[in-house]
Amino acid sequence: MRQDQQEINMKKNVINKTDIKVCCTNCPRECVMTVHLKKGILDSVEGEGCKRGKKFAQKEITTPERTLTSTVMVECGDKACLLPVKTAAPIPKKDMALAIDVIRKTRLTGPCLMGAVVIPNICGTGVDVVACRSIKEENHAC
């Protein structure tokens, strides 16, 4: 794709320097809202279908967050399994790459219960990474 075409495609999401399109993920309606900025400061939101949508758009522009899901290697006896994990709450989007590096390097040994804290306070966010299922014993099917 040519440079000119890429710039045009990028500008489709940004109407101009003061208007930004945001797609809400708070409810099934998935409203597409326009956030209006004045001098880089949030001025107003339009197109929201509910109060939660307006809050979502404001947060998405100022401090976006995401729940991170991944897997961690668990050694049970002579077997190695992948344990699904997730952050217990959303973490700042800017910390996602660092958090995934920490998760990727994490190795566990032995049984693990669903809901157990696998990594406390990941990247200083105050949010724990927890197990999404249990691995109970050495002979447990992974």
MISE-206129 format. One record per atom (N, C-alpha, C): residue number from 1; residue in three letters; atom name; x, y, z. Coordinates in Angstrom, 3 decimals. Example, Ala and Ser with C-alpha at 12.3 -4.5 7.8 and 13.67 -1.06 7.14 Angstrom:
MISE-206129
   num   residu   atome         xx         yy         zz
     1      ALA       N     13.190     -5.690      7.800
     1      ALA      CA     12.300     -4.500      7.800
     1      ALA       C     13.200     -3.300      7.800
     2      SER       N     12.850     -2.250      7.080
     2      SER      CA     13.670     -1.060      7.140
     2      SER       C     12.900      0.030      7.870
//
This chain:
MISE-206129
   num   residu   atome         xx         yy         zz
     1      MET       N      0.843     -1.178      0.000
     1      MET      CA      0.000      0.000      0.000
     1      MET       C      0.891      1.245      0.000
     2      ARG       N      0.544      2.196     -0.807
     2      ARG      CA      1.340      3.422     -0.904
     2      ARG       C      1.195      4.282      0.345
     3      GLN       N      2.192      5.114      0.581
     3      GLN      CA      2.208      6.020      1.735
     3      GLN       C      0.982      6.922      1.752
     4      ASP       N      0.588      7.467      0.585
     4      ASP      CA     -0.577      8.361      0.510
     4      ASP       C     -1.843      7.637      0.949
     5      GLN       N     -2.015      6.403      0.495
     5      GLN      CA     -3.212      5.634      0.829
     5      GLN       C     -3.241      5.315      2.323
     6      GLN       N     -2.079      5.006      2.911
     6      GLN      CA     -2.014      4.724      4.342
     6      GLN       C     -2.435      5.948      5.148
     7      GLU       N     -1.982      7.120      4.751
     7      GLU      CA     -2.357      8.345      5.452
     7      GLU       C     -3.846      8.601      5.351
     8      ILE       N     -4.439      8.353      4.199
     8      ILE      CA     -5.880      8.542      4.025
     8      ILE       C     -6.644      7.579      4.924
     9      ASN       N     -6.208      6.308      4.977
     9      ASN      CA     -6.867      5.325      5.826
     9      ASN       C     -6.770      5.700      7.302
    10      MET       N     -5.616      6.226      7.742
    10      MET      CA     -5.459      6.649      9.123
    10      MET       C     -6.380      7.810      9.446
    11      LYS       N     -6.579      8.718      8.508
    11      LYS      CA     -7.403      9.896      8.742
    11      LYS       C     -8.884      9.573      8.807
    12      LYS       N     -9.304      8.397      8.345
    12      LYS      CA    -10.711      8.024      8.424
    12      LYS       C    -11.164      7.909      9.876
    13      ASN       N    -10.286      7.452     10.768
    13      ASN      CA    -10.643      7.331     12.174
    13      ASN       C    -10.556      8.663     12.906
    14      VAL       N     -9.726      9.563     12.445
    14      VAL      CA     -9.598     10.884     13.060
    14      VAL       C    -10.201     11.893     12.094
    15      ILE       N    -11.352     12.451     12.471
    15      ILE      CA    -12.057     13.382     11.598
    15      ILE       C    -11.200     14.616     11.356
    16      ASN       N    -10.719     15.211     12.397
    16      ASN      CA     -9.731     16.280     12.314
    16      ASN       C     -8.959     16.278     13.627
    17      LYS       N     -8.134     17.268     13.843
    17      LYS      CA     -7.284     17.258     15.040
    17      LYS       C     -8.072     17.382     16.334
    18      THR       N     -9.333     17.770     16.254
    18      THR      CA    -10.103     17.974     17.472
    18      THR       C    -11.236     16.973     17.637
    19      ASP       N    -11.459     16.085     16.683
    19      ASP      CA    -12.531     15.087     16.774
    19      ASP       C    -11.943     13.688     16.582
    20      ILE       N    -12.262     12.782     17.518
    20      ILE      CA    -11.750     11.417     17.453
    20      ILE       C    -12.921     10.445     17.563
    21      LYS       N    -12.957      9.441     16.683
    21      LYS      CA    -13.993      8.402     16.733
    21      LYS       C    -13.576      7.327     17.733
    22      VAL       N    -14.544      6.875     18.552
    22      VAL      CA    -14.316      5.829     19.539
    22      VAL       C    -15.486      4.850     19.464
    23      CYS       N    -15.181      3.565     19.435
    23      CYS      CA    -16.226      2.530     19.438
    23      CYS       C    -16.329      1.978     20.856
    24      CYS       N    -17.484      2.133     21.470
    24      CYS      CA    -17.706      1.694     22.849
    24      CYS       C    -17.848      0.180     22.911
    25      THR       N    -17.280     -0.414     23.959
    25      THR      CA    -17.379     -1.859     24.168
    25      THR       C    -18.056     -2.187     25.496
    26      ASN       N    -18.745     -1.215     26.080
    26      ASN      CA    -19.388     -1.437     27.375
    26      ASN       C    -20.643     -2.289     27.305
    27      CYS       N    -21.363     -2.238     26.217
    27      CYS      CA    -22.591     -3.015     26.095
    27      CYS       C    -22.727     -3.513     24.654
    28      PRO       N    -23.692     -4.361     24.379
    28      PRO      CA    -23.843     -4.923     23.026
    28      PRO       C    -24.178     -3.908     21.934
    29      ARG       N    -24.581     -2.706     22.290
    29      ARG      CA    -24.936     -1.704     21.280
    29      ARG       C    -23.720     -1.235     20.480
    30      GLU       N    -22.545     -1.263     21.082
    30      GLU      CA    -21.293     -0.862     20.439
    30      GLU       C    -21.408      0.476     19.704
    31      CYS       N    -21.841      1.482     20.417
    31      CYS      CA    -22.022      2.816     19.832
    31      CYS       C    -20.704      3.378     19.312
    32      VAL       N    -20.765      4.032     18.165
    32      VAL      CA    -19.610      4.755     17.639
    32      VAL       C    -19.813      6.218     18.022
    33      MET       N    -18.905      6.705     18.856
    33      MET      CA    -19.028      8.064     19.380
    33      MET       C    -17.937      8.958     18.799
    34      THR       N    -18.207     10.234     18.818
    34      THR      CA    -17.213     11.225     18.432
    34      THR       C    -16.846     12.025     19.673
    35      VAL       N    -15.556     12.022     19.985
    35      VAL      CA    -15.049     12.782     21.131
    35      VAL       C    -14.474     14.077     20.578
    36      HIS       N    -14.961     15.212     21.085
    36      HIS      CA    -14.505     16.526     20.637
    36      HIS       C    -13.480     17.069     21.636
    37      LEU       N    -12.348     17.486     21.110
    37      LEU      CA    -11.291     18.072     21.929
    37      LEU       C    -11.136     19.544     21.582
    38      LYS       N    -10.830     20.349     22.586
    38      LYS      CA    -10.481     21.756     22.365
    38      LYS       C     -9.124     21.987     23.000
    39      LYS       N     -8.160     22.347     22.167
    39      LYS      CA     -6.785     22.565     22.627
    39      LYS       C     -6.239     21.341     23.366
    40      GLY       N     -6.583     20.148     22.857
    40      GLY      CA     -6.086     18.907     23.437
    40      GLY       C     -6.812     18.452     24.683
    41      ILE       N     -7.852     19.164     25.109
    41      ILE      CA     -8.603     18.821     26.315
    41      ILE       C     -9.996     18.354     25.912
    42      LEU       N    -10.480     17.293     26.554
    42      LEU      CA    -11.794     16.750     26.261
    42      LEU       C    -12.869     17.811     26.460
    43      ASP       N    -13.661     18.047     25.419
    43      ASP      CA    -14.722     19.048     25.480
    43      ASP       C    -16.093     18.393     25.590
    44      SER       N    -16.393     17.463     24.676
    44      SER      CA    -17.700     16.810     24.703
    44      SER       C    -17.648     15.480     23.962
    45      VAL       N    -18.705     14.690     24.174
    45      VAL      CA    -18.854     13.395     23.515
    45      VAL       C    -20.235     13.373     22.890
    46      GLU       N    -20.322     12.894     21.642
    46      GLU      CA    -21.642     12.749     21.028
    46      GLU       C    -21.769     11.377     20.388
    47      GLY       N    -22.995     10.867     20.361
    47      GLY      CA    -23.265      9.573     19.760
    47      GLY       C    -23.363      8.445     20.762
    48      GLU       N    -23.225      8.753     22.053
    48      GLU      CA    -23.306      7.703     23.069
    48      GLU       C    -24.767      7.287     23.257
    49      GLY       N    -24.973      5.997     23.484
    49      GLY      CA    -26.321      5.476     23.674
    49      GLY       C    -26.721      5.417     25.140
    50      CYS       N    -25.752      5.605     26.045
    50      CYS      CA    -26.042      5.559     27.479
    50      CYS       C    -24.953      6.312     28.246
    51      LYS       N    -25.162      6.479     29.551
    51      LYS      CA    -24.183      7.173     30.393
    51      LYS       C    -22.853      6.418     30.449
    52      ARG       N    -22.925      5.083     30.407
    52      ARG      CA    -21.697      4.281     30.445
    52      ARG       C    -20.836      4.546     29.216
    53      GLY       N    -21.480      4.788     28.084
    53      GLY      CA    -20.748      5.069     26.848
    53      GLY       C    -19.960      6.359     26.946
    54      LYS       N    -20.571      7.371     27.520
    54      LYS      CA    -19.890      8.662     27.671
    54      LYS       C    -18.670      8.515     28.589
    55      LYS       N    -18.837      7.789     29.704
    55      LYS      CA    -17.713      7.546     30.615
    55      LYS       C    -16.604      6.759     29.921
    56      PHE       N    -17.005      5.742     29.131
    56      PHE      CA    -16.038      4.921     28.406
    56      PHE       C    -15.207      5.789     27.468
    57      ALA       N    -15.869      6.645     26.695
    57      ALA      CA    -15.170      7.501     25.729
    57      ALA       C    -14.194      8.440     26.431
    58      GLN       N    -14.628      9.022     27.546
    58      GLN      CA    -13.755      9.922     28.290
    58      GLN       C    -12.522      9.178     28.789
    59      LYS       N    -12.721      7.983     29.340
    59      LYS      CA    -11.600      7.194     29.865
    59      LYS       C    -10.693      6.717     28.727
    60      GLU       N    -11.282      6.322     27.604
    60      GLU      CA    -10.507      5.823     26.467
    60      GLU       C     -9.579      6.904     25.918
    61      ILE       N     -9.998      8.141     25.959
    61      ILE      CA     -9.179      9.247     25.459
    61      ILE       C     -8.115      9.656     26.476
    62      THR       N     -8.459      9.661     27.755
    62      THR      CA     -7.526     10.158     28.761
    62      THR       C     -6.584      9.074     29.288
    63      THR       N     -7.125      7.925     29.722
    63      THR      CA     -6.304      6.848     30.297
    63      THR       C     -6.860      5.484     29.886
    64      PRO       N     -6.584      5.035     28.672
    64      PRO      CA     -7.135      3.753     28.212
    64      PRO       C     -6.582      2.570     29.009
    65      GLU       N     -7.462      1.594     29.280
    65      GLU      CA     -7.090      0.396     30.019
    65      GLU       C     -7.626     -0.835     29.299
    66      ARG       N     -6.989     -1.978     29.549
    66      ARG      CA     -7.414     -3.245     28.974
    66      ARG       C     -7.181     -4.364     29.985
    67      THR       N     -8.018     -5.406     29.899
    67      THR      CA     -7.767     -6.637     30.640
    67      THR       C     -6.852     -7.484     29.770
    68      LEU       N     -5.790     -7.986     30.352
    68      LEU      CA     -4.799     -8.767     29.617
    68      LEU       C     -5.032    -10.249     29.883
    69      THR       N     -5.107    -11.045     28.826
    69      THR      CA     -5.214    -12.499     28.965
    69      THR       C     -4.009    -13.140     28.284
    70      SER       N     -3.526    -14.236     28.866
    70      SER      CA     -2.369    -14.915     28.309
    70      SER       C     -2.293    -16.321     28.898
    71      THR       N     -1.136    -16.934     28.793
    71      THR      CA     -0.889    -18.239     29.403
    71      THR       C      0.470    -18.235     30.093
    72      VAL       N      0.604    -19.105     31.088
    72      VAL      CA      1.847    -19.267     31.846
    72      VAL       C      2.192    -20.755     31.843
    73      MET       N      3.465    -21.079     31.696
    73      MET      CA      3.924    -22.468     31.712
    73      MET       C      3.910    -22.988     33.151
    74      VAL       N      3.296    -24.174     33.333
    74      VAL      CA      3.249    -24.832     34.642
    74      VAL       C      3.838    -26.230     34.489
    75      GLU       N      4.826    -26.558     35.334
    75      GLU      CA      5.419    -27.895     35.329
    75      GLU       C      4.795    -28.701     36.451
    76      CYS       N      4.151    -29.811     36.074
    76      CYS      CA      3.542    -30.736     37.039
    76      CYS       C      4.208    -32.090     36.839
    77      GLY       N      5.136    -32.416     37.710
    77      GLY      CA      5.862    -33.675     37.543
    77      GLY       C      6.689    -33.629     36.275
    78      ASP       N      6.474    -34.605     35.397
    78      ASP      CA      7.229    -34.638     34.141
    78      ASP       C      6.468    -33.977     32.993
    79      LYS       N      5.315    -33.396     33.283
    79      LYS      CA      4.516    -32.719     32.261
    79      LYS       C      4.656    -31.209     32.371
    80      ALA       N      4.476    -30.554     31.243
    80      ALA      CA      4.415    -29.087     31.215
    80      ALA       C      3.088    -28.704     30.582
    81      CYS       N      2.376    -27.804     31.231
    81      CYS      CA      1.057    -27.378     30.754
    81      CYS       C      1.037    -25.858     30.623
    82      LEU       N      0.149    -25.382     29.777
    82      LEU      CA     -0.101    -23.949     29.706
    82      LEU       C     -1.335    -23.633     30.539
    83      LEU       N     -1.181    -22.721     31.470
    83      LEU      CA     -2.261    -22.296     32.350
    83      LEU       C     -2.807    -20.966     31.857
    84      PRO       N     -4.107    -20.880     31.533
    84      PRO      CA     -4.656    -19.586     31.133
    84      PRO       C     -4.705    -18.636     32.333
    85      VAL       N     -4.282    -17.408     32.105
    85      VAL      CA     -4.265    -16.384     33.151
    85      VAL       C     -4.847    -15.077     32.606
    86      LYS       N     -5.230    -14.190     33.524
    86      LYS      CA     -5.707    -12.858     33.133
    86      LYS       C     -5.456    -11.882     34.267
    87      THR       N     -5.474    -10.609     33.937
    87      THR      CA     -5.365     -9.605     34.986
    87      THR       C     -6.707     -9.544     35.702
    88      ALA       N     -6.665     -9.369     37.013
    88      ALA      CA     -7.885     -9.345     37.818
    88      ALA       C     -8.721     -8.101     37.542
    89      ALA       N     -8.112     -7.097     36.958
    89      ALA      CA     -8.787     -5.849     36.590
    89      ALA       C     -8.031     -5.275     35.395
    90      PRO       N     -8.619     -4.318     34.710
    90      PRO      CA     -7.891     -3.703     33.590
    90      PRO       C     -6.618     -2.999     34.063
    91      ILE       N     -5.603     -2.999     33.204
    91      ILE      CA     -4.356     -2.284     33.483
    91      ILE       C     -4.164     -1.218     32.409
    92      PRO       N     -3.358     -0.197     32.686
    92      PRO      CA     -3.134      0.844     31.671
    92      PRO       C     -2.588      0.252     30.374
    93      LYS       N     -3.108      0.721     29.267
    93      LYS      CA     -2.704      0.221     27.959
    93      LYS       C     -1.212      0.420     27.720
    94      LYS       N     -0.651      1.460     28.267
    94      LYS      CA      0.776      1.746     28.088
    94      LYS       C      1.665      0.695     28.751
    95      ASP       N      1.121     -0.056     29.712
    95      ASP      CA      1.896     -1.080     30.422
    95      ASP       C      1.729     -2.479     29.841
    96      MET       N      0.947     -2.626     28.786
    96      MET      CA      0.637     -3.949     28.244
    96      MET       C      1.880     -4.699     27.766
    97      ALA       N      2.741     -4.073     26.997
    97      ALA      CA      3.916     -4.761     26.452
    97      ALA       C      4.840     -5.245     27.572
    98      LEU       N      5.069     -4.414     28.569
    98      LEU      CA      5.918     -4.802     29.695
    98      LEU       C      5.275     -5.947     30.483
    99      ALA       N      3.961     -5.875     30.680
    99      ALA      CA      3.247     -6.916     31.420
    99      ALA       C      3.316     -8.252     30.685
   100      ILE       N      3.152     -8.233     29.378
   100      ILE      CA      3.206     -9.495     28.631
   100      ILE       C      4.616    -10.094     28.677
   101      ASP       N      5.639     -9.256     28.724
   101      ASP      CA      7.012     -9.761     28.882
   101      ASP       C      7.187    -10.458     30.229
   102      VAL       N      6.630     -9.871     31.284
   102      VAL      CA      6.710    -10.479     32.617
   102      VAL       C      5.977    -11.816     32.622
   103      ILE       N      4.790    -11.855     32.042
   103      ILE      CA      4.004    -13.093     31.996
   103      ILE       C      4.743    -14.155     31.189
   104      ARG       N      5.316    -13.769     30.068
   104      ARG      CA      6.027    -14.715     29.193
   104      ARG       C      7.197    -15.378     29.928
   105      LYS       N      7.849    -14.667     30.826
   105      LYS      CA      9.011    -15.204     31.539
   105      LYS       C      8.637    -15.998     32.792
   106      THR       N      7.364    -15.961     33.184
   106      THR      CA      6.918    -16.620     34.413
   106      THR       C      6.769    -18.126     34.202
   107      ARG       N      7.299    -18.910     35.149
   107      ARG      CA      7.172    -20.370     35.153
   107      ARG       C      6.680    -20.779     36.535
   108      LEU       N      5.720    -21.690     36.586
   108      LEU      CA      5.186    -22.179     37.850
   108      LEU       C      5.490    -23.661     37.991
   109      THR       N      5.484    -24.147     39.240
   109      THR      CA      5.691    -25.562     39.512
   109      THR       C      4.540    -26.070     40.363
   110      GLY       N      4.051    -27.254     40.028
   110      GLY      CA      3.048    -27.911     40.855
   110      GLY       C      1.626    -27.469     40.595
   111      PRO       N      0.731    -27.904     41.471
   111      PRO      CA     -0.680    -27.595     41.291
   111      PRO       C     -0.958    -26.097     41.422
   112      CYS       N     -2.049    -25.688     40.792
   112      CYS      CA     -2.469    -24.283     40.839
   112      CYS       C     -3.987    -24.255     40.818
   113      LEU       N     -4.578    -23.473     41.696
   113      LEU      CA     -6.033    -23.384     41.771
   113      LEU       C     -6.561    -22.175     41.001
   114      MET       N     -7.724    -22.340     40.395
   114      MET      CA     -8.359    -21.235     39.688
   114      MET       C     -8.562    -20.069     40.660
   115      GLY       N     -8.229    -18.882     40.214
   115      GLY      CA     -8.365    -17.686     41.040
   115      GLY       C     -7.125    -17.358     41.848
   116      ALA       N     -6.166    -18.289     41.905
   116      ALA      CA     -4.935    -18.046     42.661
   116      ALA       C     -4.117    -16.952     41.980
   117      VAL       N     -3.465    -16.147     42.794
   117      VAL      CA     -2.617    -15.082     42.258
   117      VAL       C     -1.341    -15.717     41.717
   118      VAL       N     -1.094    -15.510     40.436
   118      VAL      CA      0.083    -16.053     39.770
   118      VAL       C      1.213    -15.024     39.799
   119      ILE       N      0.874    -13.766     39.532
   119      ILE      CA      1.839    -12.667     39.583
   119      ILE       C      1.171    -11.522     40.333
   120      PRO       N      1.644    -11.189     41.534
   120      PRO      CA      1.040    -10.073     42.259
   120      PRO       C      1.511     -8.728     41.702
   121      ASN       N      0.631     -7.749     41.704
   121      ASN      CA      0.968     -6.352     41.364
   121      ASN       C      1.820     -6.249     40.105
   122      ILE       N      1.326     -6.754     38.996
   122      ILE      CA      2.112     -6.787     37.763
   122      ILE       C      2.517     -5.379     37.337
   123      CYS       N      3.798     -5.199     37.118
   123      CYS      CA      4.390     -3.943     36.635
   123      CYS       C      4.026     -2.743     37.504
   124      GLY       N      3.786     -2.979     38.790
   124      GLY      CA      3.467     -1.883     39.695
   124      GLY       C      2.103     -1.258     39.464
   125      THR       N      1.208     -1.972     38.796
   125      THR      CA     -0.122     -1.428     38.490
   125      THR       C     -1.094     -1.579     39.645
   126      GLY       N     -0.747     -2.426     40.630
   126      GLY      CA     -1.669     -2.712     41.719
   126      GLY       C     -2.664     -3.805     41.355
   127      VAL       N     -2.512     -4.401     40.176
   127      VAL      CA     -3.419     -5.446     39.691
   127      VAL       C     -2.674     -6.775     39.648
   128      ASP       N     -3.333     -7.833     40.151
   128      ASP      CA     -2.745     -9.171     40.147
   128      ASP       C     -3.103     -9.912     38.867
   129      VAL       N     -2.235    -10.846     38.478
   129      VAL      CA     -2.538    -11.781     37.402
   129      VAL       C     -2.990    -13.063     38.096
   130      VAL       N     -4.175    -13.578     37.694
   130      VAL      CA     -4.755    -14.742     38.359
   130      VAL       C     -4.952    -15.900     37.386
   131      ALA       N     -4.985    -17.124     37.948
   131      ALA      CA     -5.211    -18.336     37.154
   131      ALA       C     -6.683    -18.413     36.758
   132      CYS       N     -6.932    -18.818     35.516
   132      CYS      CA     -8.306    -18.921     35.016
   132      CYS       C     -8.858    -20.343     35.095
   133      ARG       N     -8.028    -21.293     35.488
   133      ARG      CA     -8.498    -22.659     35.724
   133      ARG       C     -7.535    -23.333     36.693
   134      SER       N     -7.916    -24.510     37.163
   134      SER      CA     -7.081    -25.246     38.114
   134      SER       C     -6.285    -26.338     37.430
   135      ILE       N     -5.083    -26.556     37.924
   135      ILE      CA     -4.285    -27.725     37.585
   135      ILE       C     -3.999    -28.350     38.934
   136      LYS       N     -4.651    -29.492     39.223
   136      LYS      CA     -4.695    -30.015     40.582
   136      LYS       C     -3.589    -30.984     40.958
   137      GLU       N     -3.102    -31.764     40.028
   137      GLU      CA     -2.144    -32.807     40.393
   137      GLU       C     -1.206    -33.137     39.241
   138      GLU       N     -0.209    -33.962     39.526
   138      GLU      CA      0.776    -34.336     38.502
   138      GLU       C      0.144    -35.009     37.291
   139      ASN       N     -0.833    -35.848     37.503
   139      ASN      CA     -1.436    -36.603     36.410
   139      ASN       C     -2.621    -35.881     35.765
   140      HIS       N     -2.821    -34.650     36.119
   140      HIS      CA     -3.940    -33.876     35.579
   140      HIS       C     -3.753    -33.687     34.069
   141      ALA       N     -4.797    -33.907     33.324
   141      ALA      CA     -4.743    -33.716     31.872
   141      ALA       C     -4.709    -32.226     31.559
   142      CYS       N     -3.736    -31.806     30.803
   142      CYS      CA     -3.583    -30.387     30.477
   142      CYS       C     -4.382    -30.054     29.233
//
